[in-house]
């Protein structure tokens, strides 16, 4: 995902660079408007043109995860085994930024609404004219023109003519489109730059249209005669913006660009082709053999590190897992059968002593006194285990070991083919907690063993114990 976001940023930079170097000074305002609206979207889409959808196989569970047992003094309760503390990641920060952006957008809408209801309304040629009391503000938003009552009548006529062009060409929709873009990609500076360039282009379009019907010299004089206040809202079309006045006058003085200059827009084709080639190469492992080998090695090392981390976190492997790991790390000898997968090897070399996967077992082990189908037996088993551990765990250990907070103990045990509790192990911050957990687990009564295809089989269980010391 980070790589895709980086590609989006680079592509948008290239598109904006083409605009700044070759297109910005041309008077093809309509084409430039299409370019500024289209290229940011292309920049977001191109990195995903070539995507390989890989089906990731989900490993079969060989150990049944029991709900965690929380021990607090003399009481115990069962909580969901999936419960965990929440830690923010990049996606969380992204969503948080979107929420803040949305709230800021609503605040801007509120400011416009406040101005809207504070002014008096006039109607003319399909648009509304809001006269704002005691102000020099001048801007438009969709089909409404906002004018301060302090603006002279002569300038009002020019402003209305100018802002009508924004309304007729729906420039507010362009800016609102970028506002939505800004909310989603709040961290991308290119979105802000594209919106700024488009807002400037809107002023060029309106100026050019108005001066085609009016005297340019008089328009210059009116443009410079007063400096109006400007609402600092990114999706409204402001008439007077001090930083834009010089650029607008400069653009008005330019002669129309020659039609041959439109060939500059063909630069977009090699730029897009280059981007497509880049994304294809970066997504195609066959593009460069050396890169493929390096990438493959990197992926293998990543998987090895993930496996090592998982083993350390779990603390104990099941016999099935140990057998699979040994198969992967053992060099094949000449004449031995070549297996196409680890699962094929395990299936053909399955031992009766290995536990059966809990997800496929026909009849689960049964706690004394439990009855019903598999689901009922599982629920009863979990409840009885939780109650038994809570009643028999030595809660005085917290005081004896001077512990505080939550102490997690990861316990694993097996119910063998005779229904006995065997191979009990535990991992905790203190060896005394491990020993206590193993002691309690070994005190469990004999179970009725699980069955698979009419035969008694062993089943592994994993039990988290949370010892809460206050």
Secondary structure by P-SEA (a helix, b strand, c coil): caaaaaaaaaaaaaaaaaaacccccccaaaaaaaaaacaaaaaaccccccccccbbbbbbbccccccbbbbcccbbbbccccbbbbbbcaaaaaaaaaaaaaaaaaaaaaaaaaaaaabbbbbcccbbbbbbcccccccccccbbbbbccccaaaaaaaaaaaaaaaaaaaaaaaaaaaaaaaaacccaaaaaaaaaaaaaaaaaaaaaaaacccaaaaaaaaacbbbbbccccccccccccccaaaaaaaaaccccccccccccaaaaaaaaaaaaaaaaaacccccaaaaaaaaaaaaaaaaaaaaaaaaaaccccaaaaaaaaaaaccccccccccccaaaaaaaaccccccccccccccccccccccccaaaaaaaaaaaaaaaaaaccccccccccccccbbbbbbbbbbcccccccccccccccaaaaaaaaaaaaacccccbbbcccccbbbbbbbbbbbccc
